[in-house]
């Protein structure tokens, strides 16, 4: 997707130049029949560029007729889910975003596009259930984490649900694409989920964040998926702060149906 595929690309470039009003929303209209609201002069514009313009997850390479279930963990403002819904019209999409302000914009974006197949939830996924502190990034609305990456974090109490419980509640038999962008929570999710459910996933994509030198890092995560019959491509994406990697993993076996 190129900037020319927006009906109003000037809105994007006005924000690049810092001319859009702070604390306001702007609206981008795609020629591919979806729209996206974003918060002016925030990370939102960059995320739109990555996902919708440059297709960083290579969604266009998937066969549209073979994608039926997508799980988006770390939905932020809904850009991945909106873009995926525009490509995979047959797919049922489950989107999870625990942070309150992000969720408000996520819901607005999903509802504005009338993608009825997209279900959105204001809680995060983990290996546990309950209320927990989310550490809020002061500069990056997609950088809120269960881990205190910055000093003097503000906090927000959020709800987490066990991924296996969510799987059962929504009667998910298999998952064609699991997208992870949850700022370190990916380890508790993947390492602890039921093995049959893990092996029912065809593709895992997203961002992986180094947390420590033991188990919560890209190298160990790659080996864990490989041990569970995934072919893993892990590329270093950012070295600012903790290392961040772009992940693409493909199930080498026929997925196990639940």
Secondary structure as GFF3:
##gff-version 3
##sequence-region A 1 258
A	DSSP	three_ten_helix	3	5	.	.	.	ID=ss1
A	DSSP	alpha_helix	9	16	.	.	.	ID=ss2
A	DSSP	beta_strand	25	29	.	.	.	ID=ss3
A	DSSP	beta_strand	35	39	.	.	.	ID=ss4
A	DSSP	alpha_helix	44	48	.	.	.	ID=ss5
A	DSSP	pi_helix	49	53	.	.	.	ID=ss6
A	DSSP	three_ten_helix	59	61	.	.	.	ID=ss7
A	DSSP	three_ten_helix	64	66	.	.	.	ID=ss8
A	DSSP	beta_strand	69	73	.	.	.	ID=ss9
A	DSSP	alpha_helix	79	87	.	.	.	ID=ss10
A	DSSP	beta_strand	92	96	.	.	.	ID=ss11
A	DSSP	alpha_helix	100	112	.	.	.	ID=ss12
A	DSSP	beta_strand	118	121	.	.	.	ID=ss13
A	DSSP	beta_strand	124	126	.	.	.	ID=ss14
A	DSSP	beta_strand	130	136	.	.	.	ID=ss15
A	DSSP	beta_strand	154	162	.	.	.	ID=ss16
A	DSSP	alpha_helix	163	169	.	.	.	ID=ss17
A	DSSP	beta_strand	175	180	.	.	.	ID=ss18
A	DSSP	alpha_helix	186	192	.	.	.	ID=ss19
A	DSSP	alpha_helix	195	198	.	.	.	ID=ss20
A	DSSP	beta_strand	201	209	.	.	.	ID=ss21
A	DSSP	alpha_helix	218	227	.	.	.	ID=ss22
A	DSSP	beta_strand	230	238	.	.	.	ID=ss23
A	DSSP	beta_strand	244	251	.	.	.	ID=ss24
###
